[in-house]
Amino acid sequence: MPAALFAYAGIAAVVAASTPKGAHGRISAIFGAEIAIVLALAARSRSGSRAAVT
């Protein structure tokens, strides 16, 4: 699951970065990419801690 979130976060970051200034939806693309990156990092840290407990 973390790998899929990292892939989505990477794609979202590329789309947000390649959106031209003034384009409709640029702010929401950047905001969505940031959320995706945060969720991917949270999933990675949770999966790592779960593996250490078991």
C-alpha positions in Angstrom: 0.0 0.0 0.0 2.7 2.5 0.8 4.3 1.9 -2.7 1.0 2.8 -4.4 0.7 5.9 -2.3 4.3 6.9 -3.2 3.6 6.4 -6.9 0.4 8.5 -6.7 2.3 11.2 -4.8 5.0 11.3 -7.4 2.6 11.5 -10.3 0.6 14.2 -8.5 3.8 16.2 -7.9 4.8 16.0 -11.5 1.3 17.1 -12.7 1.2 20.0 -10.2 4.7 21.1 -11.2 4.0 21.0 -14.9 0.7 22.9 -14.6 1.3 26.5 -16.0 0.9 29.5 -13.8 -2.6 30.9 -13.9 -4.1 27.6 -15.1 -7.5 26.6 -13.6 -7.0 24.1 -10.8 -3.2 24.7 -10.3 -3.7 25.5 -6.6 -5.8 22.4 -5.9 -3.2 20.2 -7.8 -0.4 21.5 -5.6 -2.6 21.0 -2.5 -3.5 17.5 -3.5 0.1 16.6 -4.2 1.1 17.8 -0.8 -1.6 15.7 0.9 -0.6 12.7 -1.1 3.1 13.0 0.0 2.1 13.4 3.6 -0.2 10.4 3.4 2.5 8.3 1.7 5.0 9.2 4.4 2.5 8.4 7.1 1.7 5.0 5.5 5.4 4.2 5.3 6.1 5.0 8.9 3.0 3.1 10.1 4.0 0.0 8.0 7.5 0.1 9.4 6.4 0.3 13.0 3.9 -2.5 12.5 6.7 -4.7 11.1 8.9 -3.9 14.2 6.1 -4.9 16.6 5.4 -8.3 15.1 
